[in-house]
Amino acid sequence: MPAAFLVTLDGQIHDAARPFFYVDDLTVLRGDGVFETALVRGGRVLKFDRHLARLADSARRLGLPEVQARQWEAAAAVATAAWGADEEGVLRLVLTRGRESVAVEEREPTALLYLSPVPEATLRRREAGVGAITLERGIAADIGARAPWLLLGAKTLSYAMNMAALRHAAERGAQDVIFLDTTGRVLEGPTSTVVVTSGRTLRTPPPDDGILDGTTMRALYRHAAERGYDCRIEPLAGGDLRASDGVWLVSSVALATRVHTLDGEPLRRPEGALDLRPLVDAALA
Ligand SMILES: *Cc1c(COP(=O)(O)O)cnc(C)c1O
């Protein structure tokens, strides 16, 4: 398995075992930055254009300098060439506000690509699915448009809350979380998009409703719609989860993970219920 490394936008490869950030980088001190997580498979970054578009959008929402797609593409080409085509890898794109001690007008963002192996636990999740719990997110789904400073549509490096929710789940014997809004509507997982299936219908909450616009969900929807599946973007109530044929968490590296148990109760799995895993694999091929 290749060892982890990072690539800077000048195309230089750096050993990931050596320190990299300045202590006064505003992402170190304040979590002030944005990121993307993409899957490398067969020596290429899957749906890289979608990740770059969302990185650019996240950067805009935080008032960071404009993302220069060509620089990131060139650096990603260096990274994937060094990684090879044999193993899957996790590619993180990281963009921070830069150093606090540098005057604002001279401040440069810190930008890097970090490539590392897919964790064993993630590979297991793809196969075995997860138990999940529902947790309150403490916001109303429609707050995103009224309160852009909450950065709900941006993939920011302030993920301590998301990680705390996962620890909260682990204490309850579950491996993942589905956030609900203050009215009981389904939002998303801490690192994934919720998709439920009923027959040949797929449903997911509207991406502008206080959640992140998932690139895996988008790729899946495009592929499935072309094959005659009814792909709907509409509000979901917490109760819709248990009534469906299947609850899935989709994201770039874990791909499609089935939720087999929700809040301690096994979910029903009718005969012939749709398996989203081959659909997501085909959508990404
Ligand atoms: C990254 C992420 C997702 C999944 O997005 P993909 O583009 O499919 O990987 C969903 N929700 C949150 C909060 C995330 O951070």
The ligand as a MOL file (V3000), in Angstrom:
LIG
                    3D

  0  0  0     0  0            999 V3000
M  V30 BEGIN CTAB
M  V30 COUNTS 15 15 0 0 0
M  V30 BEGIN ATOM
M  V30 1 C -18.8190 15.6040 2.4010 0
M  V30 2 C -20.1910 15.6300 2.9750 0
M  V30 3 C -21.2800 14.9990 2.3570 0
M  V30 4 C -21.1150 14.0720 1.1750 0
M  V30 5 O -20.6930 14.7210 0.0480 0
M  V30 6 P -20.0330 13.9160 -1.1680 0
M  V30 7 O -19.7620 14.9880 -2.1350 0
M  V30 8 O -21.0180 12.9470 -1.6600 0
M  V30 9 O -18.8120 13.2470 -0.6350 0
M  V30 10 C -22.5450 15.2060 2.8880 0
M  V30 11 N -22.7370 15.9410 3.9870 0
M  V30 12 C -21.7040 16.5310 4.6450 0
M  V30 13 C -21.9750 17.3250 5.8700 0
M  V30 14 C -20.4050 16.3830 4.1650 0
M  V30 15 O -19.3910 16.9510 4.8040 0
M  V30 END ATOM
M  V30 BEGIN BOND
M  V30 1 1 1 2
M  V30 2 1 2 3
M  V30 3 2 2 14
M  V30 4 1 3 4
M  V30 5 2 3 10
M  V30 6 1 4 5
M  V30 7 1 5 6
M  V30 8 2 6 7
M  V30 9 1 6 8
M  V30 10 1 6 9
M  V30 11 1 10 11
M  V30 12 2 11 12
M  V30 13 1 12 13
M  V30 14 1 12 14
M  V30 15 1 14 15
M  V30 END BOND
M  V30 END CTAB
M  END
